Amino acid sequence: MKMTNTDTLSLQEIAKALYTVNRHAKTAPEPQHLYYIKKETIKRLLLEKRAKKIGLHFSEHPKLSNQHSTLLVQVDNYYFHIPPSKEDFQELKHLGALDQNYRNPQTKMSLSLAKKIIYQYIDYKPDHKKPRKRQFNSSYYTPSSLGKMDWPPRKTYR
């Protein structure tokens, strides 16, 4: 078996990183990437039998007024929700409404460190290219000085 750099990460470190990413995703303006790496990490932990499926919960945030369920997964002594598969509905017990007994320990970790740990674990290579703003070329568009901080121009000959 090939030794990878994932073997050096403890389950507790990964769980703390997941907790941090999940906490930031809940308030991020564009959380898709954070939720993606959380889901990929949990999928891999389940495959490696380092995480355990607990059961299904009704979501606290129904989609378009339709009640739906989420899968509760335990990683170390942390609990996370991810979208369930069809098999999960057949194999797991439905726990009903969200149970407040499943509380995660408070954890302090920076988001950048958490992402670094998760990227290392799932062998993810982030795309470092920043999306460039497109130059707007239109014959109808004339740039405005409205909203510019240096308008009107100051007298510089004092």
N, C-alpha and C positions, 0 to 999 in steps of 0.2 A: 504494500500500500504506500502511495506517495505521501510524504510528509508535506503538508501545506502550512502556510502561515495561520490558517484558521485553528490549527491544533494548539497554538499558544494562547488563544483567547479563552478565558474562563466563562462558564455559563452565566455567572453573576455579572461579569463585565458586559456581556451581550445583553442580558436582561435590563441592566441599568441604561445601556445605550438605547434599547428599544423604548423604554419608559420615557427617556428624554425626547426622542424623535416623535413619539406619539403625543406627548404633551405640547410640543411646539406645533405639530400638525394641526391640532385643534384650534389654534389661533392664527395660523399662517394665512396670508392672503391667497396664496396658491399652494395648497397642501398636497397636490397630487403626487409629487416626487417623494415626499416624506412617507405618505401612506403606501406608495409602491415599495420602497425599501423595507418598511415595516413588514408588509405582507410577504415579501420574498424571504426575509430573515426567518419569520415564523414558519413558513413552508419548509425551509431547509432544516430548521430545528426539529420539526415534526418528523421529517424523513429520517433524520439521524437519531430519532427517539430521545431527544434531549428536551422536548416540550411535550405537554400532555393536553389532549382535548378534554375539557371538563363537561361541556354540554352547550345547549342553545339558550339564548336569552332573547326576549323581545327587545327591539331597539328602542332607545329613549327618543329617537328622532325619526318618526315614521316618514317614509318617502311618499310624497303626494297623498297624504292621509291614509296610505295603505300600511298596515302593521307588517313589519318584516322582522326576521330573526337574524341574530349575529352569533358567531361561534366564539365561545369563551375558551381561551387557551391559557394554560399555566406554563410560564417559563421561569425556572428557579422559584422565587417566592413573589413573582409578579404575575398579574393577570391582564390579558389583552383580548380585544374583540377583533375578529376579521370576518370577511364574508364567508358563509358556509358553502360547502359543496352539496350536491344532491345526495351523495352518500351519507353526509353528516346528518341529514334529516332522518334517514332510515336507521342509522347506527347509534345515534346519541339521544339521550333523554332531554326533553325540553324542560328547562328550569323555570319557565314563566317570565315574570317581570324581572328587570335587572335587580340583582341582589346586592345591597350595599355592604354585605359582609366581605365581598371580594374587593378589598381596598389595597392599593399598592403602597409600599413603604416610600416615604419621601426620599428623593434622591437628588443630589446636586451634581450635575455634569453639564459641561458646555455642549451646545448643539454641534459645534465643529468637531469636538472629540467623539461625540456619539456617532456622527456620520462616518468619521474615520474608522471607528471600530466596526460598524456595520458594513461599510464598503469593503473592508479587509475580509470580513467573515463571508460575505456573499460574492466576493471577488468581482466587485463592481468598479468599473473605471468611469469616474465622472467626466462628462464632456466639459472641458475647460473653456471652450469658445463661448464668449459672451455674445448674445444675440445683438447684432448691430441694428441701430435704428435706421430704417430706410429713409433715404433722402427723398423728400416729396417733390416730384417734378411735375408741375402742372402749369399750363399757360394761364390758368385762372387764379392760381394761388400767388398772393403777394405776402411776404412775411410782414408781420406787424410788430410794432415796438410796444404794443400793449403788454403789460405784465413784466416788462424788463425792469430790473432793479436800478439800472443806471440811466433812467430817463426822467426828467430831461437832463441833457449833458451838463455837467458841472463846469463852472468857470475855473480853469486851471491856471489862469495868469495872475492870481492874487499875489 
